[in-house]
């Protein structure tokens, strides 16, 4: 399973009815930085932690699910 964390973050932001500008303000970055973030298939873990806190959602869970799926296949 391929994870594109930028798309997942974008989808969660919109699910919560927040704007790109809102996320940019919360992260103290430009809106264009948020737009570029959405295009990244992977991001730095510290940045993902900050985004998880801002959104109030564990964004690492998507990676944990992949690990669990791999473990299930291996057994």
C-alpha positions in Angstrom: 0.0 0.0 0.0 1.4 3.4 -1.0 0.8 6.3 1.3 0.7 9.9 0.0 0.6 11.8 3.3 0.1 15.1 1.6 -3.2 14.0 0.1 -4.2 12.5 3.4 -3.5 15.8 5.2 -5.4 17.8 2.6 -8.4 15.5 2.8 -8.4 15.6 6.6 -8.2 19.4 6.6 -11.1 19.6 4.3 -13.1 17.0 6.2 -12.7 19.3 9.3 -13.9 22.2 7.1 -10.7 24.2 7.6 -9.1 26.2 4.9 -5.5 26.0 3.6 -5.0 29.5 5.1 -6.1 28.3 8.5 -3.5 25.5 8.5 -0.9 27.9 7.3 -1.7 30.2 10.2 -1.6 27.4 12.7 1.8 26.2 11.4 3.2 29.8 11.0 3.9 29.2 7.3 2.7 30.7 4.0 -0.3 29.3 2.3 1.9 28.4 -0.6 3.9 26.2 1.8 0.7 24.3 2.7 -0.1 23.9 -1.0 3.4 22.3 -1.6 2.9 20.1 1.4 -0.2 18.6 -0.2 1.9 17.5 -3.1 4.5 15.6 -1.0 4.1 11.9 -0.8 6.2 12.0 2.4 7.2 14.6 5.0 9.5 15.0 7.9 8.3 13.4 11.1 8.6 16.5 13.2 6.4 18.4 10.7 3.9 15.5 10.7 3.8 15.7 14.5 3.0 19.4 14.4 0.3 18.8 11.8 -1.2 16.0 13.9 -1.4 18.3 16.9 -2.9 21.1 14.9 -5.5 18.9 13.4 -6.1 16.9 16.6 -5.6 13.7 14.7 -2.8 11.1 14.7 -1.6 11.2 11.1 1.0 8.6 11.9 -1.8 6.0 12.1 -1.7 5.6 8.3 1.8 4.3 8.5 1.0 2.1 11.5 -1.8 0.5 9.4 0.6 -0.4 6.7 2.9 -2.0 9.3 0.0 -4.0 10.7 -1.0 -5.1 7.2 2.6 -6.3 6.6 2.7 -8.1 9.9 -0.6 -9.8 9.1 0.7 -11.0 5.7 3.9 -12.3 7.3 2.1 -14.5 9.8 
